[in-house]
Amino acid sequence: MARIFPRLTLLVILLVFLASCSLPFAQNEPTPTPVPTKSSTAPVNPADVCPTPVGPRLLCLTPHSLRQAYGVEPLIQKGFTGKGQTVIDIVSFGSPTLKQDMEVYDKAFGLPPVDLQIISPINKPESDPHQDKSGWGDETTLDVQIIHAIAPDAKIVVLTSPIAETEGTEGLPEFRQLIQYAIDHKLGNIFSNSWGASELTLMDQAGKQELQQWDTLLQKATTEQGMTFIASSGDHGSTDAIDMTGRKLAHVPTTSFAAGSPWMTSVGGTTVTRQGSVFNERVWNDGSGASGGGFSQLYKMPDYQKTLPSAFQGQFKNRRGIPDVAAAGDPNTGLAMYSKGLWTTAGGTSASTPVWAGLMAIANQMAGRPLGFINPALYKLANSSTYTLDFRDITVGDNANLEVNVPGFKAVQGWDASTGLGTPNAEQLLPHLIQAITTST
């Protein structure tokens, strides 16, 4: 779930002006796809004003600055805005104020009106044992606003379950039902999943049976039906919560589902800072939350991770390593969000996940087709000469959980169990990703 910092006062809006800036990445070969005419609905935001509380420890990222940080803005200017694509957001409950909140958000940042559809296909009584329906509302809003910020012309379908996903199998059958509904009704090809259940709560027979059904569904959807699944790696660093409130943490390293599934692209979180026109990042770890990462106890090391250099292989011990990639997740350098009448800053890997979902909408538009399962191609690029152009390799920080003193995994050159392969430079990464997938099929 997202980590959200509410605005402190309704009487004063503190504004911070984020200077227009671009990242100094080396140039590479031109995009292999034709460049279309610039979209008439591409967002215009010359002021780039962030209407959230700011202070010496807070940096607010607007849609424009977020796109600049990850090399998306040059693609937007070429007309690659996610047009013709659909991203499906899987959540419990949804938000009753989502449409109104999106109207305010879009006007504030010069975004085109969001193409939004909300569907609640499961006919069951509501179940919210932890009274967290409001939190799910904020989660839904954050997901939709970030997807829309990255891919402003993509359609977004919010699929809601009346059952709160908590820990163990609670809520998982219903989320699986939502995904199957989307596939059966051909709603879209990209799924954003900002939720998770600790693997420690899925070790029993019921858990393993549920995960087997997920494996069957995800394997077919990714490899046969052209679907892309993005999942958050968690907000508790090298361990994970084993109840919904987060008050009870495991005291051993562990990861979560769905991030640990080898059919998901797992996304960790970073802290974003800026020096002049350059964005810098390190592992998100602010003492009360950190980028989830580690090695699965339920899934073996997938073939695509076996392509990593031999120096990395020993730590895996034939286990699935997460995350695969990363994006901005620190609430202290948070993303601007408008929810229920308030401007806030928000973070967590719930924020970094929809960044990648939005990127995939742009990638599918560029390719002219659904790219489907992207993990093998991501790791192929990690072993290529373009790695340093495609990714910002995060080499500072770790994801130790300081609350329960579980040691973390340090960021190192190349893949690591806190930020994966790194964060995207979309202008370079997406054409190379398309090429890598095309040449392997």
N, C-alpha and C positions, 0 to 999 in steps of 0.2 A: 504494500500500500504506500501511497505517497506520504512524504513528510512535508507538512504545510505550516508556514509561518503566517498567522493572521495579521492583518493590518492593526496597528495599535490605536488609531484614532480615526473617527469619521469626519473630524472637523478640518483637518489639515492634510492635504496631499503633498507629500514630499516628492519632488521630481529630480531625476538624475538624467542628464543628457549623455548618451553613449555615443562617442565619436564614431563616425563611419570609418571602418578599417577593414583591411583585407590581409589574409595570411600570406607570408612570403614563401610559397611552395615553388619548387623548381618546375619549369614547364616540361611537358611531355608531349607525346604524339597527339595530334588532334583527335577529337572524338570520332569513333568509327561510324557513327550514325548521322544521318542528315540533320542539319540544324533548322528547325522550323521557324516560322515568323513568330516574333515575340507575342506572347499571349496578351490579349486586351484586358484580362483580369489579373495580371501579375500585380502583386501588392506594391503599393507606393507608400513609403513612410519616411519622408525626408527628415523629420525631426528626430525620430527614433527615441521618443520620450517614454520613460518607464514610470508609470504612476503607482509606485509601491514605496513602502518605507525603506529608506537606505541609511547607512551609517558607515563607520570606518571598517566594519567587518562584513558588510553586505555589498555584493555586486549583483544588480538585477539584469538578467538577460531578456531582451525583447525578442520577438520573432526575427527581426532584421539582424540583430547582433548574433543570435543563435545560428542563423543561416551563414553569416560571415565566418563565424568560428569554425564551421565544418565545411566550408567550400561549396555551399549550396547556392549562394547568391549568384555567382556567374551562370549557373544552370537555369535559375529562375529567369534571369535576363535574356536567356536564349529561348525561353518558352517552355522549358521543362519544369512544369509545375504540378505534375501528378494528374494532369487532365486525362479523363477517360479511365481512371483507375479507381478502385474502391478499397478502403482499409476497414477491416472489421474489428471492433473493440469488444472484447469479452469481459463483462463485469457482472457483479451482483447488484441488483436494484436499479442502478442508474441514478440520474439526478433529475428531480422534478423541475429545476430551474435552468436546465442545460441550454435550451433554446434562447431564453432571455439573456443568459450569461454570454452566450456566443455573439449575440447582437452587440453587446457592449464591447466585448473583446475585439471583434472585427473592426468596429468603428474607431476604437482607440489606436489601433495599429495599422489602419489603412488596408486591411485585408478584404478580399472579396467575401460576400456572404457565404457562409459555409453551406455545402450541400450535405445535409444531415438527415438521416433516417433512424428512428428508434423502434426496435422490434422486441416484443416480449412474448415469445412463442410458447413458453412453458406454463401450463395450467396447473399450478400447485399453490397451496397456501404459503405465505411468506414465513421464512425461518431466519431469525436474526438473533442468535443466542447471546451475542456480545454487545447488542444494541449499537451496532456500528454502521447503521444504514446511512447516517450522515457522512461518515468517512468514505463510504463507497460513492456517495454523490460527488465529493471533492475529487476522488480518484477518477471518476468518469470525466469530469470537467477538465482535469489536467490532461488526461489522455487525448481528448478531442482537441483541446487548444494547441497542444504541441504538434500533433499530426497535421493540423490545419496550418500551423505556422511554417512547417517544413515543406508541405506539399499543398499549397493553398487552393488548387483546383481539383484535388482528389475528393471523391465522395467518401463520407464516413458513415458506416452503419454501426450503431451501438446495439449489441445484442445483450439483453439483460436476463439474469436468472433471479427468481424470487427466493433463492436459497443462498445464504451467506457462505462463501468459501472461507473456511477457517483453517483447520489443521486436519490431518488424516484425510479420509475420503469425503469428509463433509463438503458438499458443494461441487465435488469433482464430476460425478455423473451428470449433473445438470450442465456444467461447462462443456463437457464432452457432447452432450445433446445439442447445445448451441452451435458448436462447430459443425456437427453433422447437419444441422438445419441449414447453416450457411452453404455448405457444400451441395446439399440436395436442391436448394433453391437458387444456386449459382449467384450468390450475393457478391462475391469478390474473391480475391486470391491472396490477400495479405491479412494476417491475424496479429493483433497486438494484445499481449497478455501481461498485464501489470499485477500479477498475483503469484502466490506460491505457498506451498505447504512443506514443512520440514520433512526431509527424508526419514528422520527418526520416528515420525508419526505414520509412516507408510511401510514399516517393516513387517507388519503382521499379514496374515493370509488375505484379509479383506483389502489391504493396501496393495499387495502384489497383484491380486486379481484385477483391481481397478486399473493399475498401471499397465497391465497386459492389454487391456482394452484400449487404453490410450495409445500404446505402441502400435497396435494394429491400425488404428485410425490415422495416426500421424505419418506412419511409414507410407501408407497408400496415398494419403493426401499430398505429401511432399514429392514422392518419386513418380507417381502415376497421374496426379491431377493438377500439378503445377502450382501448389500452394506454398506460401512462405509463412513460417511461424516465428514470431519474435517473442522472447520471454525475459522478464526481469530476473537478475541473479540474486536479489535479496538485499536488505538494508542492515544486516547484522554482521557484516564482515565475514570472518572465517567460520562463524557458527550461525545458528539460526534460531528463531523463536519456535517454541513448541506449544504456545497457545496464542490466540489471536491478539491479545492485548499487548504482547511484547514484554510483559512483566516477568515472565519465566523464560529464561534463556538456557539453551544447552551449554554445558561446560566442556564440550569437546568439539573439535572441528566437524562441520557437517554442511551439506548443501541442501537445496530445495528442489522440488518438482513444481513447475514444469521446466525450470531452467536446466535441470540435469538431463532431460531427455536429449538423446543425440539427434533428434529430428527438429529440435528447437534451436534457433540462434539466440544464445544467451547474452544479455547485455549488462555489463557492470557500470559503475558510476565514477565520475571524476570531479575534482574541484577545478574550476576554470578561473584563471586570473589573466590580467592583461598588462603588458608593458608597451606603451605607445600603440603601435599598430599590430602588435604581435600577441596572439593568445597563447597562454601556457596552461598546462594541465598536470595534475598529479593525482594519485589515488585519493578518492574521497574517503576521508576518515576524520570526523570532527569530534570523536570521543563519545558521542551518543548514537552515532550511526556510521556505517561504512559500507563500501562496495562489497556485495556478496561474492564469494569465490572460494574455490577449493576443488575437491575431488569426490565424485559420487561414490556412494556405497551400494548403489542399486544398478548402475549402468557401467558396462565395460568401455574401455577406450575405443572410440570409433576410428575407422580406418583413416578418416581425413586428419585426425590429430596424430596419427602414426607417421605422417609426412613431416612433422616438425623435426628440426635437427636432433641428432642423437643426444646432444647435451641436455635436452629437455626430457628425454624419455624416462629416465630413472625415477623422477618424482611422480609420474603418473601411476606406476605400478598396475598398469592395465585398467585404469579407471578413467571414466569420462571426466575431463577437466572443464571447469567453468570459471569465468565467462569466456565467450568467444571474442567479443568486442566490447566497446564501452562508449559512453557519451556523458554529457554534463549531468551530475546527480546531486551535488552538494547543495542543500537548502540555503547555506550561507552565501553561496554564489548562485542564487536561485533563479528560477524561471518565472517571469511575470504571469500571473494567473488571476482571473476574475471569477469569483464563485459566490453565489447567494448574496449579491450586493456588496461584496468586499473585494478590494485588491489585496492580493497576497503574493508572497514568494514561496515557491514549492520546489521540492527536490525528491531525492531517493531514486532507486533504479526504476521506479514507476515512471519517472520523468525521462530517463535515458532510453527506455524501451520504445515509446512512441516516436522518438527521434529517428530510430532505425526503421520503424514502420513507415514513416513519411518518406525516408530515403528510398525505400523499396518501391513506393508508388512512383517516384520519379524514375527509378531504374526501369521499371516495367514499361513506362511511357517511352523512355529512350529506346528500349529494345523492341518495342512494338508487340510485345508478348509477355505473358507471365514467366518470370525466371525460375519460379519454383524453389527447390531446395538449394540454398546458396552456400551452405557450410563448406562443401568440398572446394568450391571455387575460392572462398575466402582464404582457406589454408594454402591453396595453390599459389595465390598471390603473395602470401607471407613468405614463400620460398622463392619468389621471383625477384628480378632486378628492380621492379617497381614498388617494392614494399614500402620504402621510405617516402615515396610520393603518394601512395594510396592511404597510408595510415600515419597518424601521429603516435609514435611509440611512447608509451608512458613509462618512465624509468625512475620516478620518484615516489616514495611513500609505500605503505603497506595496508592491509585490511585487518590487522589485529583487532579483536573485540576487547576494548578496554573495560567494559562493564563487568565481564566475567573472566577477564584475563586469559582468553584463548589466543595463542600466538597466531599471527597472520602470515600472509604470503607477500613477499616483497616484490615491488615492481622492478623488472629487469629488462634488458634489451631483448626484444622479441616477445613471444607469448609469456604471460604470467597469470597466476591464479587470482589476480585482483582486477586487472583490466583487459585480460585477453590479448588480442593482437593490437589493441589500441583504439583510438578514435578516428573517425573518417575524414579524409579530404575528398569530399564527394565529387568535385570537379575531375579529379584523376581516378578515384576509385571506381565510380559507377561505369564508365566506359570500359575499364579494364575488367571489371566483374562480368559485364555482358560478354566481352570477348572470351574470358576464361570459360564461361558456361557454354558459349556457342561452340568453342573448339573441342569441348569434351563430350558433346552430344552428337 
